[in-house]
Amino acid sequence: MPNKRKDYISWDEFFMKMAMAAQQRSKDPNTQVGACIADTNHRILSVGYNGTPSALNDDDFPWGPSDDPLKDKHSYVIHAEANAILNFRGSLKDMQGATVYVTLFPCHECAKLLVQAGIGEVVYRDNKYAGSIDNQIACRIFDTCGVKYRQMIIDE
């Protein structure tokens, strides 16, 4: 029998690279985030990135922060994790115990959505808001609901 190749990437690397590819679709000039949800059988369920809802023309909405909520990008952008959940076309029961691979640790709002969708593990690349109140709330949600989370260091 021939020897199979040994330098192939792991499932974690594969799914994180999918999330990294998705983040490249984001039009946000400051923070591009991608997410890839994979089930327990290593099948991709959905992918998402941070951007405006598809019905909005993203050329007509702000892409920067502002003290005025009408001019603040945060009022119009859907996070990558939420988009991945919304893009999923199956039954939410198929997400039970799934893993979400995200390029940025989820905010507390996305943490609630991920828990509600049945995600069992969060694998993140970066946690630039570590220690912030929002991050502490997200971690508390995950900890209380038994959702595991871990950082994955991966080269581009």
C-alpha positions in Angstrom: 0.0 0.0 0.0 1.3 3.5 -0.8 2.1 5.8 2.0 -0.4 8.6 2.4 0.7 12.2 2.7 1.4 13.2 6.3 1.6 17.0 5.9 -2.2 17.7 5.4 -3.9 20.2 7.6 -6.1 19.3 10.6 -9.9 19.8 10.7 -9.3 22.8 13.0 -6.9 24.4 10.5 -9.3 23.7 7.6 -12.3 25.3 9.3 -10.4 28.3 10.7 -9.0 28.9 7.2 -12.6 28.9 5.9 -13.4 31.5 8.5 -10.3 33.5 7.5 -11.4 33.3 3.9 -14.9 34.5 4.8 -13.5 37.5 6.7 -12.0 38.7 3.4 -15.6 39.4 2.2 -16.1 42.0 4.9 -16.1 45.6 3.7 -15.4 47.0 7.2 -12.2 49.0 6.9 -11.2 48.4 10.5 -12.3 44.9 11.7 -13.0 42.0 9.3 -14.4 38.9 11.0 -15.3 35.5 9.6 -17.1 32.6 11.0 -17.4 28.9 9.9 -19.8 26.5 11.7 -18.9 22.8 11.4 -20.9 19.9 12.8 -19.6 17.0 14.9 -19.0 15.0 11.6 -16.7 17.7 10.2 -19.2 19.0 7.8 -19.5 22.8 7.1 -23.0 23.9 8.1 -22.6 27.6 7.4 -20.2 30.5 6.9 -20.6 34.2 7.6 -18.8 37.5 7.9 -19.5 40.9 9.4 -21.5 43.1 7.0 -24.7 44.9 6.4 -27.9 43.0 5.8 -28.2 41.9 2.2 -31.2 44.1 1.6 -29.2 47.2 2.4 -26.8 48.8 -0.1 -23.6 48.9 1.9 -22.5 51.9 -0.1 -25.3 53.9 1.5 -24.4 53.2 5.1 -21.4 54.3 7.3 -18.4 52.2 7.8 -16.9 54.1 10.8 -17.7 54.7 14.4 -19.6 57.8 15.5 -21.2 59.2 18.6 -24.4 59.6 16.5 -26.1 56.1 16.2 -27.5 57.1 12.8 -23.9 57.5 11.5 -22.3 54.6 13.4 -21.5 51.4 11.6 -22.4 49.3 14.6 -26.0 50.3 14.1 -26.1 48.6 10.7 -23.6 45.7 10.7 -24.5 42.1 11.5 -21.7 40.2 13.1 -20.1 37.2 11.4 -21.4 34.7 14.0 -25.0 36.0 13.6 -24.7 35.9 9.8 -23.4 32.3 9.9 -26.5 31.3 12.0 -28.8 33.2 9.7 -27.2 31.8 6.5 -27.8 28.2 7.7 -30.5 26.5 5.8 -31.0 23.4 7.8 -32.7 22.6 11.1 -31.2 24.1 14.2 -31.1 20.6 15.7 -28.3 20.0 13.3 -26.2 22.7 15.1 -26.4 20.9 18.4 -22.9 20.4 19.7 -21.4 22.0 16.5 -18.2 24.1 16.6 -18.0 27.7 15.4 -14.6 28.9 14.2 -14.3 32.6 14.4 -11.5 35.0 13.7 -12.4 37.2 16.6 -13.8 36.1 20.0 -17.6 36.6 20.0 -19.2 39.6 21.7 -21.8 38.9 24.4 -24.7 39.4 21.9 -23.2 36.7 19.6 -22.5 34.5 22.6 -26.2 34.5 23.4 -27.1 33.6 19.8 -24.5 30.8 19.6 -25.7 29.3 22.9 -29.3 29.5 21.7 -28.4 27.8 18.4 -26.8 24.9 20.3 -23.1 25.5 19.5 -21.0 23.4 21.8 -17.5 24.9 21.2 -16.0 28.2 20.1 -12.6 28.2 18.5 -11.3 31.7 18.0 -8.2 33.2 16.5 -7.9 36.6 18.2 -9.3 38.1 21.4 -8.5 41.7 21.1 -11.2 42.7 23.6 -10.0 40.2 26.3 -10.8 41.5 29.7 -13.4 44.0 28.6 -16.8 44.0 30.2 -18.3 42.7 27.0 -15.7 39.9 26.9 -16.4 39.0 30.5 -20.1 38.7 29.8 -19.5 36.5 26.8 -17.2 34.2 28.8 -19.8 34.0 31.6 -22.5 33.1 29.1 -20.3 30.3 27.6 -19.1 29.1 31.0 -22.7 29.0 32.5 -24.0 27.1 29.4 -21.2 24.7 29.2 -19.9 26.0 25.8 -16.1 25.3 25.6 -13.9 28.0 24.0 -10.2 27.9 23.1 -7.8 30.0 21.1 -6.2 28.7 18.0 -3.0 30.2 16.7 -2.7 29.9 12.9 -0.6 31.6 10.3 -2.3 33.4 7.4 
